[in-house]
Amino acid sequence: MNSKVFLVLRILLGLFVLFFGLNKLIPGGLIEMPQPTGDAGAYFGALATSKTLMLVAIVEVVAGLTLIVNKFGALLALILMSVSVNAVLFHAVLDPGGIGGALALLVLNSAVIFGYKDKYKALLN
């Protein structure tokens, strides 16, 4: 992958997850997020009550910062993949109207992992 394209994708993913992680951490958020209803609302409420969303927010902020400064980015891109897949599955099953952002996150994360493929060769031998 072209190093300039990878740089742009890495920083874009870092800013994306940093922004949405901070949006979860800051009381009131940076932007108003629509509240899911029905089963999606119940599931989302359970995640919030159990403080799981706080853990996801911390992972997103740390991953965003590491991707921006390119320190441990390969590791955090892998960890962030679990957040990406869960976001897509949540929206696909419970809230299909909001799947656009989750798909963008998954595509960016996949591209960044592909860009880091040389770092994973030792793991896959």
Z-matrix of the N, CA and C atoms (Angstrom, degrees):
N
C 1 1.456
C 2 1.518 1 108.25
N 3 1.302 2 116.36 1 138.23
C 4 1.459 3 122.45 2 177.99
C 5 1.529 4 109.12 3 -56.55
N 6 1.321 5 117.22 4 132.85
C 7 1.465 6 120.60 5 -175.47
C 8 1.527 7 112.57 6 -64.04
N 9 1.322 8 118.00 7 -32.62
C 10 1.474 9 119.62 8 179.05
C 11 1.522 10 111.01 9 -72.47
N 12 1.320 11 116.81 10 -38.24
C 13 1.471 12 120.46 11 176.93
C 14 1.520 13 109.14 12 -64.98
N 15 1.336 14 116.58 13 -44.48
C 16 1.462 15 120.61 14 178.50
C 17 1.525 16 110.71 15 -61.37
N 18 1.315 17 117.64 16 -42.41
C 19 1.459 18 121.52 17 178.40
C 20 1.523 19 110.89 18 -58.52
N 21 1.318 20 116.84 19 -45.88
C 22 1.473 21 120.81 20 179.89
C 23 1.527 22 110.29 21 -64.17
N 24 1.337 23 117.24 22 -46.03
C 25 1.461 24 120.19 23 179.88
C 26 1.521 25 111.73 24 -63.13
N 27 1.327 26 117.03 25 -41.83
C 28 1.467 27 121.35 26 -179.90
C 29 1.524 28 111.33 27 -63.04
N 30 1.328 29 116.23 28 -45.18
C 31 1.468 30 119.34 29 -179.83
C 32 1.525 31 110.70 30 -70.17
N 33 1.320 32 117.54 31 -37.46
C 34 1.465 33 120.95 32 177.40
C 35 1.522 34 110.53 33 -62.01
N 36 1.328 35 117.34 34 -45.59
C 37 1.466 36 120.59 35 177.14
C 38 1.522 37 110.43 36 -63.26
N 39 1.332 38 116.70 37 -42.82
C 40 1.463 39 120.20 38 178.65
C 41 1.515 40 112.50 39 -59.94
N 42 1.321 41 117.46 40 -44.94
C 43 1.462 42 120.64 41 178.73
C 44 1.522 43 111.54 42 -66.75
N 45 1.327 44 116.47 43 -39.24
C 46 1.466 45 122.46 44 179.65
C 47 1.524 46 110.43 45 -58.42
N 48 1.343 47 116.71 46 -54.79
C 49 1.465 48 119.19 47 -176.86
C 50 1.523 49 111.95 48 -73.18
N 51 1.317 50 118.01 49 -31.46
C 52 1.463 51 120.35 50 175.95
C 53 1.525 52 110.35 51 -62.70
N 54 1.323 53 116.60 52 -45.89
C 55 1.462 54 120.84 53 -179.30
C 56 1.531 55 111.06 54 -61.94
N 57 1.338 56 116.99 55 -48.86
C 58 1.459 57 119.36 56 -177.18
C 59 1.527 58 112.37 57 -73.48
N 60 1.325 59 117.81 58 -27.83
C 61 1.457 60 120.15 59 172.87
C 62 1.516 61 111.40 60 -67.30
N 63 1.338 62 116.67 61 -44.66
C 64 1.467 63 120.35 62 176.77
C 65 1.517 64 111.08 63 -65.25
N 66 1.324 65 116.71 64 -34.00
C 67 1.458 66 120.86 65 178.78
C 68 1.532 67 110.85 66 -61.89
N 69 1.331 68 116.95 67 -32.94
C 70 1.463 69 120.75 68 177.31
C 71 1.526 70 111.45 69 -78.67
N 72 1.328 71 117.45 70 -32.66
C 73 1.466 72 121.03 71 -174.86
C 74 1.531 73 113.47 72 -80.80
N 75 1.321 74 116.93 73 -38.10
C 76 1.464 75 120.86 74 -175.98
C 77 1.522 76 109.34 75 -77.95
N 78 1.327 77 117.52 76 125.35
C 79 1.473 78 119.26 77 178.53
C 80 1.536 79 110.67 78 -57.93
N 81 1.308 80 115.45 79 129.80
C 82 1.459 81 120.27 80 -177.29
C 83 1.516 82 112.50 81 87.73
N 84 1.324 83 117.42 82 -18.50
C 85 1.460 84 122.38 83 177.22
C 86 1.509 85 113.95 84 72.21
N 87 1.304 86 115.69 85 166.99
C 88 1.466 87 122.28 86 176.81
C 89 1.519 88 110.67 87 -82.39
N 90 1.338 89 115.68 88 -35.54
C 91 1.465 90 120.99 89 175.44
C 92 1.521 91 107.93 90 -134.07
N 93 1.310 92 115.29 91 156.55
C 94 1.463 93 121.40 92 178.30
C 95 1.527 94 108.99 93 -75.60
N 96 1.309 95 116.33 94 123.35
C 97 1.462 96 121.31 95 177.71
C 98 1.526 97 108.17 96 -104.58
N 99 1.340 98 116.92 97 134.84
C 100 1.469 99 118.55 98 178.42
C 101 1.526 100 110.46 99 -64.78
N 102 1.319 101 115.66 100 136.17
C 103 1.458 102 120.37 101 179.91
C 104 1.525 103 109.97 102 -84.20
N 105 1.332 104 117.33 103 125.69
C 106 1.467 105 119.25 104 178.69
C 107 1.531 106 110.85 105 -66.56
N 108 1.307 107 115.61 106 154.06
C 109 1.469 108 121.14 107 -179.98
C 110 1.523 109 109.28 108 -119.46
N 111 1.312 110 116.16 109 171.36
C 112 1.463 111 121.80 110 177.96
C 113 1.514 112 112.26 111 65.36
N 114 1.340 113 114.93 112 -139.53
C 115 1.469 114 120.23 113 -178.83
C 116 1.531 115 111.47 114 -62.55
N 117 1.326 116 116.46 115 -36.92
C 118 1.467 117 120.33 116 178.88
C 119 1.523 118 110.23 117 -63.05
N 120 1.328 119 116.64 118 -41.74
C 121 1.464 120 120.95 119 178.42
C 122 1.521 121 111.98 120 -64.65
N 123 1.338 122 116.26 121 -40.77
C 124 1.471 123 120.07 122 178.70
C 125 1.522 124 111.11 123 -64.09
N 126 1.330 125 115.97 124 -43.76
C 127 1.470 126 120.72 125 179.31
C 128 1.525 127 110.38 126 -65.07
N 129 1.323 128 116.23 127 -46.25
C 130 1.455 129 121.15 128 -179.95
C 131 1.530 130 110.58 129 -62.68
N 132 1.327 131 116.13 130 -39.56
C 133 1.465 132 120.68 131 176.96
C 134 1.517 133 112.25 132 -63.03
N 135 1.331 134 116.23 133 -39.64
C 136 1.468 135 119.92 134 177.90
C 137 1.527 136 110.81 135 -65.42
N 138 1.334 137 116.89 136 -39.71
C 139 1.463 138 120.03 137 176.99
C 140 1.519 139 111.33 138 -63.22
N 141 1.327 140 116.51 139 -40.36
C 142 1.464 141 120.44 140 -179.91
C 143 1.528 142 110.91 141 -68.86
N 144 1.325 143 117.22 142 -43.23
C 145 1.460 144 121.41 143 -178.41
C 146 1.528 145 111.69 144 -65.58
N 147 1.312 146 116.63 145 -37.01
C 148 1.468 147 120.07 146 -178.50
C 149 1.531 148 113.02 147 -83.22
N 150 1.319 149 116.72 148 2.65
C 151 1.472 150 123.22 149 179.93
C 152 1.523 151 112.63 150 68.81
N 153 1.327 152 118.20 151 12.83
C 154 1.461 153 121.31 152 176.84
C 155 1.521 154 110.47 153 -65.05
N 156 1.332 155 117.18 154 -38.02
C 157 1.464 156 120.22 155 178.26
C 158 1.523 157 111.62 156 -63.66
N 159 1.319 158 117.23 157 -31.52
C 160 1.460 159 120.81 158 176.55
C 161 1.533 160 109.79 159 -65.17
N 162 1.321 161 116.90 160 -42.13
C 163 1.461 162 121.04 161 177.61
C 164 1.532 163 110.53 162 -64.31
N 165 1.329 164 117.10 163 -43.11
C 166 1.462 165 121.11 164 177.75
C 167 1.524 166 109.99 165 -61.35
N 168 1.327 167 117.18 166 -42.09
C 169 1.465 168 121.29 167 179.42
C 170 1.526 169 111.27 168 -62.25
N 171 1.318 170 117.01 169 -42.00
C 172 1.469 171 120.97 170 179.01
C 173 1.525 172 110.21 171 -64.70
N 174 1.333 173 117.07 172 -43.23
C 175 1.470 174 120.90 173 177.38
C 176 1.524 175 109.88 174 -60.91
N 177 1.338 176 117.37 175 -42.53
C 178 1.463 177 120.85 176 179.99
C 179 1.528 178 111.82 177 -64.06
N 180 1.312 179 117.40 178 -43.17
C 181 1.468 180 120.64 179 -179.87
C 182 1.530 181 110.46 180 -65.15
N 183 1.324 182 116.69 181 -46.38
C 184 1.473 183 119.89 182 179.44
C 185 1.528 184 110.16 183 -63.50
N 186 1.328 185 116.88 184 -44.56
C 187 1.467 186 120.25 185 179.12
C 188 1.519 187 110.84 186 -62.38
N 189 1.326 188 117.12 187 -42.78
C 190 1.459 189 120.49 188 179.24
C 191 1.518 190 112.27 189 -60.63
N 192 1.317 191 116.10 190 -45.44
C 193 1.469 192 119.82 191 179.92
C 194 1.523 193 111.60 192 -65.52
N 195 1.336 194 117.00 193 -41.95
C 196 1.461 195 118.95 194 -179.22
C 197 1.522 196 111.75 195 -68.16
N 198 1.317 197 117.28 196 -35.04
C 199 1.463 198 119.53 197 177.89
C 200 1.529 199 111.16 198 -69.73
N 201 1.310 200 116.96 199 -37.09
C 202 1.469 201 120.35 200 -179.87
C 203 1.521 202 110.86 201 -66.91
N 204 1.337 203 116.80 202 -44.00
C 205 1.467 204 119.52 203 -178.22
C 206 1.531 205 112.57 204 -90.26
N 207 1.330 206 117.20 205 -3.76
C 208 1.458 207 124.14 206 176.93
C 209 1.534 208 112.48 207 60.60
N 210 1.298 209 116.24 208 42.37
C 211 1.460 210 123.01 209 176.30
C 212 1.522 211 107.48 210 -119.58
N 213 1.308 212 118.54 211 115.68
C 214 1.462 213 124.13 212 -176.13
C 215 1.526 214 112.23 213 62.80
N 216 1.322 215 116.99 214 25.39
C 217 1.458 216 122.16 215 -177.74
C 218 1.519 217 112.82 216 -63.36
N 219 1.325 218 117.34 217 -37.89
C 220 1.467 219 120.60 218 -179.43
C 221 1.529 220 110.69 219 -63.35
N 222 1.317 221 117.08 220 -40.54
C 223 1.461 222 121.34 221 178.86
C 224 1.526 223 110.94 222 -66.62
N 225 1.324 224 116.43 223 -48.95
C 226 1.461 225 119.77 224 -177.06
C 227 1.522 226 112.14 225 -70.24
N 228 1.319 227 118.71 226 -26.57
C 229 1.467 228 120.63 227 175.02
C 230 1.528 229 109.77 228 -65.10
N 231 1.334 230 117.03 229 -38.63
C 232 1.466 231 120.20 230 176.04
C 233 1.518 232 111.75 231 -66.38
N 234 1.316 233 116.73 232 -44.74
C 235 1.463 234 121.09 233 178.88
C 236 1.526 235 109.95 234 -63.21
N 237 1.308 236 116.72 235 -40.24
C 238 1.459 237 121.76 236 -179.46
C 239 1.529 238 111.95 237 -66.74
N 240 1.320 239 117.64 238 -23.36
C 241 1.464 240 120.05 239 178.94
C 242 1.526 241 111.07 240 -60.66
N 243 1.327 242 118.22 241 -34.94
C 244 1.471 243 119.93 242 177.97
C 245 1.527 244 110.61 243 -64.63
N 246 1.318 245 117.19 244 -37.87
C 247 1.465 246 120.99 245 176.59
C 248 1.522 247 109.80 246 -66.34
N 249 1.323 248 116.94 247 -41.81
C 250 1.464 249 121.76 248 -178.87
C 251 1.525 250 111.74 249 -62.84
N 252 1.316 251 116.43 250 -48.27
C 253 1.464 252 120.87 251 -178.99
C 254 1.528 253 110.18 252 -64.39
N 255 1.322 254 117.50 253 -42.28
C 256 1.458 255 120.36 254 178.76
C 257 1.523 256 111.70 255 -64.30
N 258 1.323 257 118.04 256 -37.65
C 259 1.467 258 120.67 257 177.93
C 260 1.524 259 110.69 258 -64.23
N 261 1.324 260 116.78 259 -43.55
C 262 1.470 261 120.09 260 178.81
C 263 1.527 262 110.32 261 -64.63
N 264 1.320 263 117.99 262 -44.98
C 265 1.463 264 120.58 263 179.76
C 266 1.524 265 111.79 264 -63.56
N 267 1.330 266 117.39 265 -41.71
C 268 1.466 267 121.31 266 177.54
C 269 1.521 268 110.01 267 -57.28
N 270 1.325 269 115.96 268 -50.14
C 271 1.462 270 119.05 269 -177.78
C 272 1.523 271 112.27 270 -71.07
N 273 1.308 272 118.26 271 -36.57
C 274 1.464 273 120.49 272 -179.83
C 275 1.529 274 111.45 273 -64.12
N 276 1.326 275 116.25 274 -38.53
C 277 1.458 276 120.14 275 -175.23
C 278 1.531 277 112.56 276 -92.13
N 279 1.321 278 117.75 277 -42.09
C 280 1.458 279 120.25 278 -170.69
C 281 1.527 280 115.54 279 -109.04
N 282 1.321 281 118.35 280 -25.99
C 283 1.470 282 120.66 281 -175.05
C 284 1.525 283 110.15 282 -145.64
N 285 1.348 284 118.04 283 68.39
C 286 1.469 285 120.82 284 -173.65
C 287 1.530 286 113.91 285 -60.31
N 288 1.297 287 118.67 286 -25.48
C 289 1.464 288 121.01 287 -179.24
C 290 1.519 289 113.64 288 -64.90
N 291 1.318 290 118.48 289 -25.14
C 292 1.459 291 121.54 290 -177.41
C 293 1.506 292 114.43 291 -103.96
N 294 1.318 293 117.64 292 21.12
C 295 1.466 294 120.93 293 -173.12
C 296 1.529 295 113.13 294 -76.09
N 297 1.323 296 118.96 295 -16.72
C 298 1.467 297 121.45 296 -175.71
C 299 1.522 298 113.82 297 -56.79
N 300 1.321 299 116.71 298 -49.76
C 301 1.463 300 120.45 299 179.79
C 302 1.513 301 112.46 300 -64.82
N 303 1.331 302 116.28 301 -38.25
C 304 1.467 303 120.29 302 179.22
C 305 1.528 304 110.63 303 -66.17
N 306 1.328 305 117.14 304 -39.88
C 307 1.462 306 119.85 305 177.43
C 308 1.526 307 111.47 306 -66.30
N 309 1.337 308 116.42 307 -39.05
C 310 1.466 309 120.12 308 176.91
C 311 1.525 310 110.17 309 -61.47
N 312 1.328 311 116.35 310 -42.16
C 313 1.467 312 121.07 311 177.81
C 314 1.525 313 110.55 312 -61.68
N 315 1.326 314 117.31 313 -44.87
C 316 1.461 315 120.93 314 -179.20
C 317 1.530 316 111.84 315 -64.88
N 318 1.317 317 117.01 316 -41.98
C 319 1.465 318 120.61 317 179.59
C 320 1.533 319 110.52 318 -65.69
N 321 1.331 320 117.39 319 -46.42
C 322 1.470 321 120.69 320 178.05
C 323 1.526 322 110.91 321 -60.65
N 324 1.333 323 115.94 322 -45.17
C 325 1.457 324 119.80 323 -178.75
C 326 1.526 325 110.76 324 -63.67
N 327 1.328 326 117.33 325 -41.60
C 328 1.466 327 121.03 326 178.15
C 329 1.528 328 111.15 327 -62.57
N 330 1.324 329 116.39 328 -41.55
C 331 1.470 330 120.32 329 179.55
C 332 1.523 331 111.04 330 -65.11
N 333 1.329 332 116.81 331 -40.40
C 334 1.470 333 120.12 332 179.62
C 335 1.529 334 110.26 333 -68.06
N 336 1.317 335 117.41 334 -40.91
C 337 1.468 336 119.58 335 176.88
C 338 1.522 337 110.08 336 -62.10
N 339 1.331 338 116.92 337 -40.72
C 340 1.468 339 119.97 338 176.23
C 341 1.530 340 110.31 339 -61.46
N 342 1.337 341 116.94 340 -38.47
C 343 1.463 342 120.38 341 178.35
C 344 1.514 343 113.17 342 -66.11
N 345 1.322 344 116.49 343 -27.95
C 346 1.467 345 121.74 344 178.51
C 347 1.528 346 112.28 345 -92.19
N 348 1.335 347 118.90 346 10.67
C 349 1.468 348 121.33 347 -171.53
C 350 1.524 349 113.60 348 -54.54
N 351 1.323 350 118.11 349 -31.77
C 352 1.466 351 119.94 350 179.03
C 353 1.525 352 112.04 351 -65.45
N 354 1.318 353 117.20 352 -28.89
C 355 1.463 354 121.38 353 179.89
C 356 1.526 355 111.81 354 -72.44
N 357 1.342 356 117.20 355 -21.05
C 358 1.459 357 121.36 356 -175.85
C 359 1.525 358 112.91 357 -96.57
N 360 1.315 359 118.90 358 -3.83
C 361 1.473 360 121.20 359 -175.71
C 362 1.519 361 112.33 360 -57.66
N 363 1.312 362 117.43 361 -40.91
C 364 1.461 363 120.47 362 -179.47
C 365 1.539 364 111.29 363 -65.46
N 366 1.315 365 116.55 364 -32.65
C 367 1.461 366 119.85 365 178.78
C 368 1.518 367 112.41 366 -69.49
N 369 1.325 368 115.87 367 -31.64
C 370 1.454 369 120.41 368 -172.77
C 371 1.522 370 113.73 369 -95.68
N 372 1.323 371 118.39 370 3.56
C 373 1.473 372 121.24 371 178.28
C 374 1.506 373 110.98 372 -80.97
